[in-house]
Amino acid sequence: MNIALIGASGFIGSALRNEALSRGHRVTALVGRPERLEPAAGLTVLGTDVLDVERLAPQLAGHDAVISAFSGHAQDDVRGYHNRGTAAIVAATKQAGVPRLLVVGGAGSLEVAPGLQLVDTPEFPAQWKDTALAGRDVLESLRAEPSLDWTFFSPAALIAPGERTGRFRIGGEQLLVDERGDSKISVEDYAVAMIDELENSAHSRRRFSIAY
């Protein structure tokens, strides 16, 4: 497949890029600083500005799918920047006529009890709260999207570098935990599941989640 990957040099974006290329997909990496990426077979690197729909849309045109690993972690207004950027990505994807958008989401909007989301628990880390709230905003906006074929993929509560095992559980709206109550996934296995979803489209217009 011909994939446009936004945020391809970031923590999760890099894992997605490597997984997609390893499966023989063609990847257009859309990044703010293209000099960060080394050349690779099947990889095209383009500098972009996700807030500029008129610049981004032509860069997305002709692809089979867009994967957004966009985040606002480095910004002062994390939530606002993330929401504006994702809205621009949605608009550009539609303007470009790309049929599918897959979004890297967060775990904060997953339920830990009926009616209680992880981000609303007292122990949720303050440093990640705006990022989690932005992820929830994005999910709500996608659910209101009338026409785009979207998928929102939430990781476990802890996502970190590790092994590519290919062995994990897939869930829906609830936070998945193991027998010890931990919720973990490696970024490598998250990438496996995202590219599986790209190839098989099992969660059209809905959210899914992952954990060991």
C-alpha positions as CSV (number, residue, x, y, z in Angstrom):
1,M,0.0,0.0,0.0
2,N,1.0,3.6,-0.4
3,I,0.8,5.2,3.0
4,A,1.2,8.9,4.1
5,L,2.6,8.9,7.6
6,I,2.3,12.1,9.6
7,G,4.8,12.4,12.4
8,A,7.0,9.7,11.0
9,S,10.1,10.7,13.0
10,G,8.5,10.7,16.4
11,F,8.5,8.0,19.1
12,I,5.4,6.1,17.8
13,G,5.7,7.4,14.3
14,S,9.2,5.9,13.9
15,A,8.0,2.4,14.9
16,L,5.1,2.7,12.5
17,R,7.4,3.7,9.7
18,N,9.8,0.8,10.3
19,E,6.9,-1.7,10.6
20,A,5.3,-0.5,7.4
21,L,8.5,-0.5,5.4
22,S,9.4,-4.0,6.7
23,R,6.2,-5.3,5.2
24,G,6.9,-3.8,1.8
25,H,4.6,-0.8,2.0
26,R,5.6,2.5,0.4
27,V,5.7,5.2,3.0
28,T,5.6,9.0,2.5
29,A,7.0,10.5,5.8
30,L,5.5,13.9,6.4
31,V,7.5,15.6,9.1
32,G,8.4,19.1,10.3
33,R,12.2,18.4,10.1
34,P,12.9,16.1,7.1
35,E,16.7,16.2,7.8
36,R,16.1,13.9,10.8
37,L,15.3,10.9,8.6
38,E,17.8,8.8,6.8
39,P,17.0,7.5,3.2
40,A,15.5,4.0,3.0
41,A,14.0,1.8,0.4
42,G,10.3,2.5,-0.1
43,L,10.6,5.8,1.9
44,T,9.9,9.3,0.6
45,V,10.4,12.2,3.1
46,L,8.6,15.5,2.8
47,G,8.7,18.5,5.0
48,T,5.2,19.8,5.9
49,D,3.2,21.9,8.3
50,V,0.1,20.0,9.6
51,L,-1.7,23.3,10.3
52,D,-1.5,24.3,6.7
53,V,-4.3,22.4,5.0
54,E,-3.6,23.8,1.5
55,R,0.0,22.6,1.7
56,L,-0.8,19.3,3.3
57,A,-3.7,18.1,1.1
58,P,-1.7,17.9,-2.1
59,Q,1.0,15.9,-0.2
60,L,-1.6,13.4,0.9
61,A,-3.3,13.0,-2.5
62,G,-2.8,9.7,-4.2
63,H,-2.2,7.6,-1.1
64,D,-4.3,4.6,0.0
65,A,-4.4,5.7,3.6
66,V,-3.1,8.4,6.0
67,I,-1.7,7.4,9.4
68,S,-1.5,10.3,11.9
69,A,1.1,10.0,14.7
70,F,0.8,13.8,15.2
71,S,1.1,15.1,18.7
72,G,1.6,18.4,20.5
73,H,3.9,17.3,23.3
74,A,6.5,19.9,22.6
75,Q,4.1,22.8,22.5
76,D,3.1,25.2,25.3
77,D,-0.6,24.7,24.4
78,V,-0.5,21.0,24.1
79,R,-4.3,20.4,24.0
80,G,-5.1,23.3,21.7
81,Y,-2.3,22.6,19.3
82,H,-3.1,18.9,19.1
83,N,-6.8,19.6,18.4
84,R,-6.0,22.2,15.7
85,G,-3.5,20.0,14.0
86,T,-5.8,17.0,14.0
87,A,-8.7,19.0,12.6
88,A,-6.3,20.2,9.8
89,I,-5.2,16.6,9.1
90,V,-8.9,15.5,8.8
91,A,-9.7,18.4,6.5
92,A,-6.6,17.7,4.3
93,T,-7.3,14.0,4.2
94,K,-10.9,14.7,2.9
95,Q,-9.7,17.4,0.5
96,A,-7.1,15.0,-0.9
97,G,-9.7,12.3,-1.4
98,V,-7.7,9.7,0.6
99,P,-10.2,7.0,1.7
100,R,-8.9,6.1,5.1
101,L,-7.4,7.8,8.2
102,L,-5.8,6.0,11.1
103,V,-5.0,8.0,14.2
104,V,-2.6,7.2,17.0
105,G,-4.6,7.8,20.1
106,G,-4.0,7.8,23.8
107,A,-5.1,5.6,26.7
108,G,-6.6,8.4,28.8
109,S,-10.1,8.1,27.3
110,L,-10.3,4.3,28.0
111,E,-12.7,3.3,30.7
112,V,-11.3,1.8,33.9
113,A,-14.8,1.5,35.5
114,P,-18.3,2.1,34.1
115,G,-18.5,5.8,33.2
116,L,-14.9,6.5,34.5
117,Q,-12.1,7.2,32.1
118,L,-8.4,6.8,33.0
119,V,-7.7,10.5,32.5
120,D,-10.3,11.4,35.1
121,T,-8.9,9.2,37.9
122,P,-7.0,11.0,40.7
123,E,-3.8,9.1,40.1
124,F,-3.5,10.1,36.4
125,P,-0.1,11.9,35.9
126,A,-0.6,15.7,35.7
127,Q,2.2,16.0,33.1
128,W,0.2,13.9,30.6
129,K,-3.2,15.2,31.3
130,D,-3.5,17.8,28.5
131,T,-2.2,15.2,26.0
132,A,-4.9,12.7,27.2
133,L,-7.6,15.3,27.1
134,A,-6.6,16.2,23.6
135,G,-6.8,12.6,22.6
136,R,-10.3,12.4,24.0
137,D,-11.3,15.6,22.1
138,V,-10.0,14.1,18.9
139,L,-11.9,10.8,19.4
140,E,-15.1,12.8,20.1
141,S,-14.6,14.8,16.9
142,L,-14.0,11.7,14.8
143,R,-17.2,10.2,16.1
144,A,-19.0,13.2,14.9
145,E,-17.3,13.0,11.5
146,P,-20.1,12.2,8.9
147,S,-18.2,10.7,6.0
148,L,-14.5,9.9,6.6
149,D,-13.5,6.2,7.2
150,W,-11.4,6.7,10.4
151,T,-9.9,4.4,13.1
152,F,-8.6,5.6,16.4
153,F,-6.1,3.3,18.1
154,S,-5.4,3.6,21.9
155,P,-2.3,2.0,23.4
156,A,-2.0,0.5,26.9
157,A,-1.5,2.9,29.8
158,L,2.3,2.4,29.4
159,I,3.8,2.3,26.0
160,A,7.6,2.0,25.8
161,P,10.4,0.6,23.7
162,G,10.6,-3.2,23.9
163,E,10.3,-6.3,21.8
164,R,8.3,-7.0,18.7
165,T,6.5,-10.2,19.9
166,G,3.4,-10.1,17.7
167,R,1.5,-11.4,20.8
168,F,-1.0,-9.1,22.4
169,R,-4.7,-8.6,23.2
170,I,-7.0,-6.3,21.2
171,G,-9.8,-4.6,23.0
172,G,-12.3,-1.8,22.6
173,E,-13.4,1.0,25.0
174,Q,-12.0,-0.5,28.3
175,L,-8.4,-0.3,29.5
176,L,-6.8,-3.7,29.2
177,V,-4.8,-4.9,32.1
178,D,-2.9,-8.2,32.8
179,E,-3.3,-10.5,35.8
180,R,-1.2,-8.1,38.0
181,G,-3.3,-5.1,37.0
182,D,-0.6,-3.7,34.7
183,S,-1.4,-2.2,31.3
184,K,1.6,-2.3,29.0
185,I,2.6,-2.6,25.4
186,S,5.8,-2.1,23.5
187,V,5.9,0.5,20.8
188,E,7.0,-2.2,18.4
189,D,3.9,-4.3,19.0
190,Y,1.7,-1.3,18.9
191,A,3.1,-0.7,15.4
192,V,2.4,-4.3,14.4
193,A,-1.3,-4.0,15.4
194,M,-1.7,-0.6,13.7
195,I,-0.3,-1.9,10.4
196,D,-2.4,-5.1,10.8
197,E,-5.4,-2.7,11.0
198,L,-4.2,-0.8,8.0
199,E,-4.1,-4.0,6.0
200,N,-7.3,-5.7,7.3
201,S,-9.6,-2.8,8.3
202,A,-11.3,-4.5,11.3
203,H,-12.2,-1.3,13.1
204,S,-13.7,1.1,10.6
205,R,-15.2,4.2,12.2
206,R,-14.4,3.1,15.7
207,R,-11.7,3.0,18.4
208,F,-9.8,-0.1,19.4
209,S,-7.1,-0.7,22.0
210,I,-4.2,-3.0,22.8
211,A,-2.2,-4.4,25.7
212,Y,-0.3,-7.5,26.8
